[in-house]
Amino acid sequence: MFINWALGEINLKIVYYGAALSGKTTNLQFIYARTPANLRGRLISLKTRQDRTLLFDFLQLEIGKVANLKPKFKLYTVPGQVYYAASRRLILQGTDGVVFVVDSQAGRMAENEESWYTMEQHLIELGHDLNTFPIVVQFNKRDLPHALPVQELRRQLPIDGRPCFEASAIRGYGVFDTLKASMNSVVAAVRRAV
Amino acid sequence: MFLQGSFSTISAAALIQTLCNERRAAQIEAWREKAVARVCLDEGFIIAAHCEGRDGPEAVFRLLDWPDGLFRVVRLPNNMQATMAAPPEELLLEAARRRDECLR
């Protein structure tokens, strides 16, 4: 969270985290394309091996003011490959919420589990309490033929009671449901804190 | 001069981000041993940089690699010529990416 008194804005950061090629970038591209140009900032794209790191910010007017400040959300993706650990940690610094993107395909569970574990490690190192930190889970690629049943995904990942959404980011299905849930949980956490 | 300190107190990355978040028009002057650096900021962007004989983004990457050093933040000179317009996040993430790929 960063409060910009001069502009009357509260900047809130949401990070899309998950294994390489799980669909984090596709989520952000879909959101960016459907956000009015006058409310969004520039889309920044950095090429990493296999995927890209994206980020942009946008003013969210529907959600109302937070402590009399206009909420501006910054959305980031992390590079998913294992060896980009320092980049992921840098991106998670100062984050207010995480969307964990699960690749639903059978055969990707090891990567999902590894990614979940590193997310938890980074959040703990950054001083967050995993019991209260806003994490929303998206089961992506539900449209693919080898997608595991949701019950199976829930069984294999330590999701507990966190909000979960099924999605096909490439088709846009479930993308905004996930984002809205994450924004609401972040704003609720901020309102509790102030 | 209106702010000075050490990179052991606040990192170059955090200093740049804070000033950019506040959209300050400012120049960071930094030095370490015989090396000097200068990063100019305006309206939330890095608009010029020089460090150890390098200019532009490469100068910012070089400064971010400094393990320590001292800095002061001064008013942006009136005759300052912008030579770039980069959001700080873009350069910081690129620096992190390079670091990760070097360590691989």
Boltz contact constraints between the chains, C-beta under 6 A:
constraints:
  - contact:
      token1: [A, 2]
      token2: [B, 21]
      max_distance: 6.0
  - contact:
      token1: [A, 44]
      token2: [B, 90]
      max_distance: 6.0
  - contact:
      token1: [A, 46]
      token2: [B, 93]
      max_distance: 6.0
  - contact:
      token1: [A, 46]
      token2: [B, 94]
      max_distance: 6.0
  - contact:
      token1: [A, 48]
      token2: [B, 97]
      max_distance: 6.0
  - contact:
      token1: [A, 53]
      token2: [B, 93]
      max_distance: 6.0
  - contact:
      token1: [A, 55]
      token2: [B, 89]
      max_distance: 6.0
  - contact:
      token1: [A, 83]
      token2: [B, 100]
      max_distance: 6.0
  - contact:
      token1: [A, 83]
      token2: [B, 104]
      max_distance: 6.0
  - contact:
      token1: [A, 84]
      token2: [B, 100]
      max_distance: 6.0
  - contact:
      token1: [A, 86]
      token2: [B, 96]
      max_distance: 6.0
  - contact:
      token1: [A, 86]
      token2: [B, 99]
      max_distance: 6.0
  - contact:
      token1: [A, 86]
      token2: [B, 100]
      max_distance: 6.0
  - contact:
      token1: [A, 87]
      token2: [B, 96]
      max_distance: 6.0
  - contact:
      token1: [A, 87]
      token2: [B, 97]
      max_distance: 6.0
  - contact:
      token1: [A, 87]
      token2: [B, 100]
      max_distance: 6.0
  - contact:
      token1: [A, 90]
      token2: [B, 96]
      max_distance: 6.0
